[in-house]
Amino acid sequence: MTTKRGLITDSFKVVKKSRKGGKREKSPTPPPSPQKEADSIQEEEQEKLRQFDLDWRFGPCTGISRLQRWERAKLHGLNPPEEIRDLLLQTPADSHYNLSLWNEYPL
């Protein structure tokens, strides 16, 4: 007859360590910082501009700025979104806003 063996954990004593500070109270989460909010707004704006770049209805976008493309689309009656024009006019010196996705590619 064989004897039944127990589990290896049966031979060790269970030791639970106590926390030094006892139970911790949860602190309320801080409100989002203005920097994070500004970053998320900027990311949303960049995504809208990317979608404008990828929309073939407004013509090709290589070799010209986004504003030039928007104006060309308006001239040809393609009804580009006014929101894009407003974004581009708010930041006239920022190349991240004014240049299309393919601005670094040679013609």
C-alpha positions as a LaTeX table, in Angstrom:
\begin{tabular}{lrrr}
\hline
Residue & $x$ (\AA) & $y$ (\AA) & $z$ (\AA) \\
\hline
Met1 & 0.00 & 0.00 & 0.00 \\
Thr2 & 1.14 & 3.45 & $-0.76$ \\
Thr3 & 0.73 & 6.28 & 1.60 \\
Lys4 & $-0.99$ & 9.40 & 0.42 \\
Arg5 & 1.36 & 12.32 & 0.14 \\
Gly6 & 0.23 & 15.81 & 1.01 \\
Leu7 & 0.88 & 18.96 & $-0.92$ \\
Ile8 & 4.22 & 20.71 & $-0.64$ \\
Thr9 & 2.44 & 23.77 & 0.73 \\
Asp10 & 1.21 & 21.69 & 3.68 \\
Ser11 & 4.73 & 21.52 & 5.07 \\
Phe12 & 5.24 & 25.30 & 5.19 \\
Lys13 & 3.71 & 27.71 & 7.62 \\
Val14 & 1.59 & 30.47 & 6.09 \\
Val15 & 2.95 & 33.90 & 7.00 \\
Lys16 & 1.07 & 37.04 & 6.08 \\
Lys17 & 2.98 & 40.28 & 6.24 \\
Ser18 & 1.17 & 43.28 & 7.58 \\
Arg19 & 1.41 & 46.65 & 5.90 \\
Lys20 & 3.40 & 49.28 & 7.72 \\
Gly21 & 0.89 & 52.06 & 7.30 \\
Gly22 & $-2.19$ & 49.97 & 7.80 \\
Lys23 & $-4.99$ & 50.53 & 5.36 \\
Arg24 & $-4.42$ & 53.38 & 3.00 \\
Glu25 & $-7.17$ & 55.78 & 2.13 \\
Lys26 & $-7.67$ & 56.42 & $-1.54$ \\
Ser27 & $-6.92$ & 59.98 & $-2.49$ \\
Pro28 & $-9.19$ & 61.59 & $-5.06$ \\
Thr29 & $-7.80$ & 61.64 & $-8.57$ \\
Pro30 & $-6.47$ & 65.04 & $-9.52$ \\
Pro31 & $-8.24$ & 66.90 & $-12.31$ \\
Pro32 & $-6.58$ & 66.62 & $-15.72$ \\
Ser33 & $-3.84$ & 69.14 & $-16.17$ \\
Pro34 & $-4.28$ & 71.95 & $-18.70$ \\
Gln35 & $-1.26$ & 70.62 & $-20.60$ \\
Lys36 & $-2.93$ & 67.23 & $-21.12$ \\
Glu37 & $-6.13$ & 68.92 & $-22.27$ \\
Ala38 & $-4.16$ & 71.09 & $-24.71$ \\
Asp39 & $-2.34$ & 68.02 & $-26.03$ \\
Ser40 & $-5.59$ & 66.16 & $-26.60$ \\
Ile41 & $-7.11$ & 69.16 & $-28.41$ \\
Gln42 & $-4.00$ & 69.46 & $-30.57$ \\
Glu43 & $-4.15$ & 65.74 & $-31.38$ \\
Glu44 & $-7.80$ & 66.07 & $-32.41$ \\
Glu45 & $-6.95$ & 69.02 & $-34.66$ \\
Gln46 & $-4.04$ & 67.13 & $-36.21$ \\
Glu47 & $-6.33$ & 64.15 & $-36.88$ \\
Lys48 & $-8.86$ & 66.40 & $-38.66$ \\
Leu49 & $-6.07$ & 67.82 & $-40.82$ \\
Arg50 & $-4.81$ & 64.31 & $-41.61$ \\
Gln51 & $-8.30$ & 63.32 & $-42.70$ \\
Phe52 & $-8.37$ & 66.39 & $-44.93$ \\
Asp53 & $-5.04$ & 65.32 & $-46.46$ \\
Leu54 & $-6.33$ & 61.81 & $-47.10$ \\
Asp55 & $-9.61$ & 62.95 & $-48.68$ \\
Trp56 & $-9.12$ & 62.69 & $-52.45$ \\
Arg57 & $-12.23$ & 64.77 & $-53.18$ \\
Phe58 & $-10.28$ & 68.00 & $-52.66$ \\
Gly59 & $-7.54$ & 67.20 & $-55.16$ \\
Pro60 & $-3.87$ & 66.30 & $-54.79$ \\
Cys61 & $-1.96$ & 67.77 & $-51.88$ \\
Thr62 & 1.70 & 67.25 & $-52.76$ \\
Gly63 & 3.70 & 70.38 & $-53.43$ \\
Ile64 & 1.26 & 72.85 & $-51.86$ \\
Ser65 & 0.26 & 73.86 & $-48.37$ \\
Arg66 & $-3.00$ & 72.78 & $-46.80$ \\
Leu67 & $-4.40$ & 76.29 & $-47.04$ \\
Gln68 & $-3.53$ & 76.49 & $-50.74$ \\
Arg69 & $-5.25$ & 73.14 & $-51.26$ \\
Trp70 & $-8.29$ & 74.31 & $-49.32$ \\
Glu71 & $-8.48$ & 77.52 & $-51.38$ \\
Arg72 & $-8.09$ & 75.59 & $-54.65$ \\
Ala73 & $-10.88$ & 73.20 & $-53.63$ \\
Lys74 & $-13.12$ & 76.17 & $-52.74$ \\
Leu75 & $-12.32$ & 77.83 & $-56.09$ \\
His76 & $-13.39$ & 74.69 & $-57.95$ \\
Gly77 & $-16.61$ & 74.38 & $-55.92$ \\
Leu78 & $-15.60$ & 71.22 & $-54.03$ \\
Asn79 & $-16.94$ & 72.53 & $-50.69$ \\
Pro80 & $-13.99$ & 71.88 & $-48.36$ \\
Pro81 & $-14.82$ & 72.06 & $-44.63$ \\
Glu82 & $-14.72$ & 75.57 & $-43.18$ \\
Glu83 & $-13.39$ & 74.09 & $-39.94$ \\
Ile84 & $-10.14$ & 73.16 & $-41.70$ \\
Arg85 & $-9.69$ & 76.71 & $-42.98$ \\
Asp86 & $-10.30$ & 78.09 & $-39.49$ \\
Leu87 & $-7.69$ & 75.74 & $-38.02$ \\
Leu88 & $-5.16$ & 76.73 & $-40.66$ \\
Leu89 & $-5.74$ & 80.44 & $-40.14$ \\
Gln90 & $-5.38$ & 80.14 & $-36.35$ \\
Thr91 & $-1.84$ & 78.78 & $-36.68$ \\
Pro92 & $-0.25$ & 80.41 & $-39.74$ \\
Ala93 & 3.37 & 79.86 & $-38.65$ \\
Asp94 & 3.14 & 76.26 & $-37.42$ \\
Ser95 & 4.42 & 73.86 & $-40.08$ \\
His96 & 2.67 & 70.91 & $-38.39$ \\
Tyr97 & $-0.61$ & 72.56 & $-39.27$ \\
Asn98 & 0.20 & 74.14 & $-42.62$ \\
Leu99 & 2.08 & 71.37 & $-44.42$ \\
Ser100 & 0.44 & 68.18 & $-45.58$ \\
Leu101 & 1.44 & 64.64 & $-44.64$ \\
Trp102 & 3.58 & 64.36 & $-47.75$ \\
Asn103 & 5.48 & 67.65 & $-47.52$ \\
Glu104 & 8.86 & 65.92 & $-47.09$ \\
Tyr105 & 8.51 & 63.73 & $-50.16$ \\
Pro106 & 10.15 & 65.07 & $-53.33$ \\
Leu107 & 7.90 & 65.77 & $-56.30$ \\
\hline
\end{tabular}
